[in-house]
Amino acid sequence: EQLEMIIPSLLQGRPNTYTFTKALAESLLQNEAKDLPVAIFRPSIVGAAYKEPLPGWIDCIHGAAGLFIAVGKGMLRVMKINWNTVADIVPVDYVTNMLITIGWITALNK
C-alpha cells in the first residue's frame, strides 16, 4: 500500500514505470557519457520488414507480429479494441537503416 501511494510522485507525471525507467536510463547516459559519442534512438513498436531482406520478414512472433499472425490464421476472431488508439508500428528495415544512419552521424559530429 505504501508503494502504491508514492509511485505517482516517483513517476513525475509519466504514465507508468516503463516510461520512467527509460527516462532514467537516458538521463544517466546524458550525465555520465558526456564525452562519448552517444545517441539515443527509441523506435516505437518494431514490426515486419517493408522491403529488406524480404517484404514481411520477421524473426519472431512476439508482440504485434504474434497478433497479426493469430488474426491472419483465424485463431483470433474477436478482440475488444479502442478505435481511437494508434499502434505506432515501424518496419524493422526502417529501424535498422535509421540506427545505422544515427550511428554514422553521431560518430561524425561528436
C-alpha positions, -999 to +999 in steps of 0.1 A: +000+000+000+028+024+008+045+018-025+012+025-044+010+058-025+045+070-035+045+058-071+027+089-086+054+112-071+082+089-083+068+088-119+070+126-121+040+128-144+049+098-166+021+074-174+039+042-160+071+028-146+082+016-180+084+052-193+100+063-161+128+038-163+135+047-199+138+084-189+161+073-160+184+054-183+185+083-208+193+108-180+221+085-168+236+084-203+234+121-207+251+127-174+278+100-174+287+098-211+292+135-219+325+129-236+314+098-256+296+098-290+263+086-277+229+088-294+195+076-280+173+060-305+139+048-293+117+034-321+081+026-312+068-009-320+091-027-344+072-047-370+078-069-400+101-057-428+088-034-455+114-045-482+147-057-467+156-086-465+122-096-478+088-080-476+070-092-445+102-108-430+102-111-392+123-134-369+098-138-341+062-139-332+063-117-301+043-085-297+024-071-327+036-098-351+020-125-330-012-107-330-012-103-368-003-139-373-031-150-350-056-129-368-044-140-403-046-177-393-081-173-380-070-181-344-081-147-331-115-137-344-128-113-317-109-086-298-121-056-278-103-025-291-104+012-289-108+026-324-092+059-313-059+043-303-030+044-327-005+015-329+027+032-340+044+003-358+077+008-377+091-018-402+123-034-389+142-025-420+134+012-414+146+009-378+178-008-389+186+017-416+179+046-392+201+030-364+230+028-389+224+064-400+222+077-364+254+059-355+272+073-385+260+109-379+268+107-342+303+094-349+309+123-374+295+150-352+309+142-317 
